[in-house]
Amino acid sequence: MAVSDLQAIVKAYDVRGVAGDQLDEDAARALGAAFADVAAVPAGNASIVVGHDMRPSSPSLTAAFADGAAWRGVDVLHIGLCSTDGLYYASGSRGVPGAMFTASHNPAQYNGIKMCHAGARPVGRGTGLDDVQHLAQQYLDEGIPAAERQGSMTEADLLGAYAHHLRELVGLDGIRPLKVVVDAGNGMAGLTAGAVLGTEAGLPDLGLDLVPMYFELDGTFPNHEANPLDPANLIDLQTAVIAEQADIGLAFDGDADRCFVIDERGVAVSPSAVTALVGLRELEKESAAGRTGTVIHNLITSRAVPELVEAAGGRAVQTRVGHSFIKAQMAEENAVFGGEHSAHYYFRDFWFADTGMLAALHVLHALGSGTAALSDLSEIYTPYYGSGEINSRVSEPEQAIARVRDAFAEDIASGVVQVEEFDGVTFSHWDAAPRWWFNLRSSNTEPLLRLNVEAHDEDILAKITDGVLAVVREGQDEEETDD
């Protein structure tokens, strides 16, 4: 049955739905035509760039999207298989709008579209996605009018140029030999990791002992979901790092824009620690140029990040969770770097867009430039203990938050605990011992309440986490935990 309503698949930041059911070729063609009208034509761009991941549905959906854009008179550069940051590279380096067909870490039956304006600037709610949805729905209902001149179709392979660009930003010349296990999860890192870290794109050998895992591009994800945020999907990599006696492990999600790091013991390095490590490296470059650098971090990031940034003479700016908020804030602040707890890392030198591969290069350079093991290096940036994100399935999230407020009412009234309503509700006891804070946020799509806790020691972390969860889950028949 043909798709008739786009409302269900147009999300806050992108398009996402079940391929063939919620997102078919007719919908993709209408979205491509609308994207051309909204992002290309008004900005004076005569062309756009499109690319796609390895999902079985991606090639045909991308072709339909490109056909819709060309029908509206816009030339289309098709770069084929690529990572999302590869698409951002194409958009940024060529100064044209872009569209990437991927459902990121979602299961195999899904697909979607991440769109950007020229220069890899995000398209989301309030920045063009509403207009794309409205116009695409009109085209789906009434047909797509043909432009006076139909756009052309051109194909190009930009993998080598993308890999060269990242190496120019962070060179690995002179570092000690490192053994690196990379779990691509059958996603697009199976293409990009070999190009950037190896010699697959014809670039010089970096001297890394690269151990590939699941590099075969397979959108059915036969080994594990390409979602490293779920600890279950890191087990294979952790086991391999130990077995190979490797220095580091890297895990990427399906479209390879997020990167998770595993130390030599098989232990996951907190994305907050990676944010601090990379942020301080970028600040050092700013300082050498006589500038005060700004680092963006989201609400859930460890308090160690702003503390370390400010101790290094930089500015730390907090933003809401979500890449569109971070990208907008980065551009507004001209921030040199931004990081999220979900392992998205954003760089001013990469058009303020996110790229997990560039973050990986930073970590490899930091590790290879010294003699310390990664576990010792990451410990510097991990002074506190965190719970990770814990999801509770509750029927009425706002009532659960109200119960938590009541539980801390006396301390809130006396000023011992501060409450901040910004991207959920944050309760903080960080200015005096015992130091802790936690945030509760409602999911936008499910009856879930997300809890993140941080404390200065493990006992306090456990006490606060257990206490808050008991209040949140009071009277609930079902609970769900997802660290």
N, C-alpha and C positions, 0 to 999 in steps of 0.2 A: 504494500500500500504506500502511495506517495506521501511524502511529508507535506503537511498542510499548515502547521503552526510552528514557528521558530521560537516561541516564547520559552519552551521547555529546555532548549539547548543553548541559548545565549545567556551566559553567566556574567559575573561581575567583571572578569578580566579577559574572557575568551569564549569560544564556542566549544561545547563538549556534549557528546551524546552517543547513543548506540548506533554504530554504522549500519546503514541500510534500513534502519527502522526510524530513528530520530534524525539522522543525518544521511541523506542520499545524494545522488549526483544532481538532481534538480535543485535541491536546497543549496548545494555547494555552488552551482552555477549562478543562482540568484544572489548568493552572498558575495561571489566574486565580482559580479556586475555592480552591486551596491558598494563594495569596498573601493572599486575603481572610481566611482562617482564621489565618494566621501573623502577618501584619503589621497587620491592621485590628482584628479582633475582640478579641484578647487585650489590645490597647492601648486599648480603649474607643472606637475610631474606627468610626463608623457609615457612613463613606464612604471612597472612594479616588478618585484622579484618574488618567486614562489619556490618552496621546497617542501620535502616531506620525509617522514620517518619510515620505518621498515614494516609497518602494519600492512596486512594484506589489502585493506581497503584504501590505503593512502594514495597509490598512483592514480586510480580512477577518479577519486574525489578531487585531487589536486588538478588533474586535467580538466575536469568540469569547472572548477573555480577559475582556472586560467582562461577557459573558453568564454566564461561570463564576462571577465574583465576585458578581453579582446573585443568582444561584441560591443562593448561600450567605448571602443576606440583607444584603448590603452595597450601599449606594447608590453609583452610579458617575457621576462627572463626566467627560465626554468632551470634551477640548479640541481634538481633531482634529489637523491638521498643526501640528507645533511642532518646535523644536530640543530637544535633551536638556536644555540649561540652561533652556529655557522650561518643560519639565516640572518641573525642580527648583524653578523660581519658583512654580509652582502648588502643589507639595507644601509648600514652605516658607512661603509666604504664607497658605495655608489650613490648615496644620497637619494634613495628611492624608497617608497613604501614596500612592505613585505608581508607575506603570509606563510606561516608554517603549519603544515598538516601533521598533527600529533595529538595524542591523548596523554602524553607525558607518562606518568606512572600507573595510569588506569589499566584495568584488565583488557585482554585482547579484543573483545567485542566492541570496545569504544574507539572513537576517533574524535578529532576536534581541530580547531584552527586558532593559532595564536597570531594576531595581527599587530603590525606596527606602522607608524607613520615613517616618513623619510628620516634617516638618521637613527633608526631603531627606537624612536620614541613610542611609548606604549599606546595601544588602542584599547580602551576599556570604557566602563560606564562613565560618562561625563567627558570622555576624550575621543568620542567618535563611534563607539560601539552601539550606542542607542540609535544613532542615525543609520548605521549599517543595518541593524535589525529592522527598523521601520521600512527602509527602502527595499531591503531584500524581501520582506513580507509582501510588499506591493508588487514586486517583480514576480514573486512566486504565484500570487493570485491572478495577476493580469498579463503576465508575459514581460520579457525584457525587450525594450525598444532598441533597435540597432542604431549605432552612431553613424555619422556620414562616412567615416573612414574606420574600417575594422583594424584593430591592432595586430601587430605581428607577434610571432612566437619564436623565441631563440633559446637554445640550450647552452649551458656552460657548466664546467666543472671548476668550482672555486675551492676545493678541499686543500690543495697545496698552498694557495694564497692565504687561506684562513690559518693554516698551521704556521706558515711563515710569520704572519702578523702576530700571533700569540708568542712565538719564540722571540720576536723583536722586543716585545714588552717585558718578558722575563727570560733572559738567557740562562742556560745551565752550564755554560763553559766554565771549566775549572773546579767543578764540584767533585767530591769523592764518588767512587762507584757506588751505586745504589741498586739493590734488588727490589723491584716494584711489581707487585701483583695487582692486576687490574681486572675487576669484575664488571663487564659491560652489561650483564643481565640480558644478553641477546638484543640489546638496544643499540642506539646510534653511536655509543662510545666504541663499539666494535669496529666502526669505521674511523672515528676521529682520534682515538687513543694511539693507534698505530701510526697515524699521520703526524701527530704532534710530538709524541714521546718516542716514536720509532722512526723508521725510514720509509714507511709505506707511501708517503707523498713525494718521495725523491729528495727529501732534505737530509743534511748530514747526520750521521749517527751521533747521538748524545752520550753514548757510553752507558746507558741504563740497561740493566739486565731485566728486561720486560717479560713478565710471566702472564700471558693472556688467559682469561677465563670467560667462557661464553661469549666469544667475539662473533660468532655466527649470527648474522642479522636474521631474526626470526620473531615476527610480531605476535606469534602465538605463545611466546615466553615458556618454552618447554622445561626450563630448569627451575626458575623461580620468578615471581613478579619483579618487574624492574622498578621497585619502590624501596630504596634503601632506608627510608624513614621507618619502615617496619623492621625491628631487630631480627625477625625470622629470616629476612632476605639477606642478612649479612653473615649468616652462619658459615656458608660455603667459603666466603672470602676469609673470614677469621681463621677457619681451619687451614686454608691454603697458606696463609701468611706464616703460620707456625710451622707447618710441614716443610715449607720452602726455606725457612729461616730468613725470611725477607725483612727488609728494613721498613717497609711501608706497604699498606694495601689501599687501593682506591676503588670506590664503588660509585657507579653513575646510574641515574634513573633512565627511563626509556628514551627520552629525547636528549639526554646527556647535558642538560643545563645545570643539574645539581651534582655535587660531588661530596661523598662521605669518606672520611679518612680513618684507617685502622692502623694502630701502632704495631711494633714488632712483637708484642705479646698477644696480639689478636684482640686488643681492646679498642673499642670505638673512641675516637677523639671527638670531644664535643664540638659541634659547629660554632659554639660561642668561642671556644679556644682558637679555632681556625680564624674566626672573625678578628679576634684580638691580634693573632700572629700576623695576618695579612694586613690588617689595618695599621699596625705599627710600622710595618715595612713601607707602606705607602706614605705614611706620615714622615718617615725618615727622608724620602725623596723630596717631599714638599719642603721640609726644613732645610735641606741642602740647597734648595732654590730660593731660600729666604722667605718662604710663605708659611702661614699657619694653616695646616690642613684640617679638614672636617671629615669625620667618620659618622655615617648613619647606622643606627642599629634599631631593630624593632623592639617592641615592648617585652617580649619573652626572652630576649637575649640576657645572658648572665650580667649581673651588676659589675663583674670584673671588667667587661668591655669598656664602659665609660670611665671607670676608674683608671685603667691602664692608659687609655687614650689621653685623658686629661693630665695624668702624671707625665706623659711624654710631650706635653705642651700643645696637644691638639684639641679640637672642639669635638664633643660627642653630642649628637642630636638624635633624640628618640622619635620614632615614628610608629604608626600602626602596623600590624601584621598585614602582609600582602604586597606583592611586587609592584603594583601600580602606585601605591602610596610611597614606597621606598624610591622608586624611579623619579616620581614627581618631586619628592623632597630632595633627592640628590641633585637634580637639575637646579632647583631653587637655591640650594645652598652651595652649589658648585663643589659638592663633596667629592673627595678623592676616592672614597671606597664606602661600601655599605654591605652589611651582612645580616642574615636572618637565621633564626634557630632551626629553620627547615633546610639549611645548607644551600640557600641561594646566595650568591656573592656577586656584587655589582661594582663596576669599575668606571671611573670617569674616563680613563684611557680606552674604554670599550663602549663609548657612546652612552655611558650611564646604564648600560644593559648588564644582564647577569650572564656569567660564564663560569661553569664549574671547572673547566679545563685550565683556565688562567689561574684560578685559586689553587689548583693542584700544582701548577708550575711554581707558584710562590712557596708552597709547603716543601716541595722537592728541593728548591734552592736553599731555603732556610735549613733543612735537614742536611743537605749535602755540603753546606759551607762550613759545618762544624763536625765535631766528633761525637757529640751526644746522641744517644738513642732518641727516637721519636717520643717514647714515653716520658723521658726526662725533659725534653723540649716542651711537650704539651703541658706538663705539670706547672710550668711557669705561668701559663695562661689559664689555669684551672684552680684558683685558690678556694673555691666554694663547691658545695655539693648541690646537685640538681635532681629533681624527680623525673625529668622528661615530661612529655605531655601525656596526661592521663585523662581518658574520655569516660564520662559517666552518662549512661542512658537514663535520662530523667524526663518525666512527662511534662513538667512545668519548670523550666530552667530559672525563670525569674523568681519563683517562690523558693527554689533551692538557694539562690543567692541571698534572698531575704533572710533565710534561716541562718546562713553563715554570718550575716551582719548582726543578727540577734546574739549569736554565740560570742561575738567580740564586742558587743555593745558597750560594756563597761570600759574596756581599754580604748575604744574609739572615743567615747565621751571624755575621757581623761587626757586624750591626746597622745597616749602611749603608742597606739596604732593609728597610722594615717591611711585614709581611704582615697583612692583616685579613680574616677570614672573616666577612663580613656581606653577604648578598645576592650570593653568588658570592665571588670572591677578589680583593682589591685589593692591588696591589704599589705601594709609594710610596717615592719618593726626593725628597720635597717640602721637606725641612728643610735641604737643602744643594744647592749647584750641582753639576751641572745639574739643574734642578727638573723632575720628571716624575712621573706616576702612571698606572696603567692598571688596569682592572677586567675580569675575565673572568666571565661569567655563562652558565649553561646555559639554553637554552630549555625551557619546561615542556612543549611540545607537539611539538617537532621536534628532530632530531639536529643542533642548531646551537649553536655557542659564540659569544657576543656579546662583542666587544672594544670598549672605549672607552678612548682615550688622551688625556692632556692634558700639555702641556709649556710651558716658558717661551719657547721659540723654535721655529721651523719645522724647523731641522736636527735638533734633539733629538727632536721629534715624529716625524719621518720615520724616524730611526734606531731608536727604540723600537718604533714601529708595525711596521716591516718585520721587525725582529728577532723580535718576539713572534709575528707571523703565520707566519714561517718555521718556528718551533718548533711552533706549534699545528697547522699543516697538513702537518707532516712525515709522509710515508707515505700521505697521503690521495689518492684518485684524483680527487676532485671538490672544488671550493671555490666558495663563493658570497660575493660582496661586496655589501653593501647599506649605503651611507653614510647 
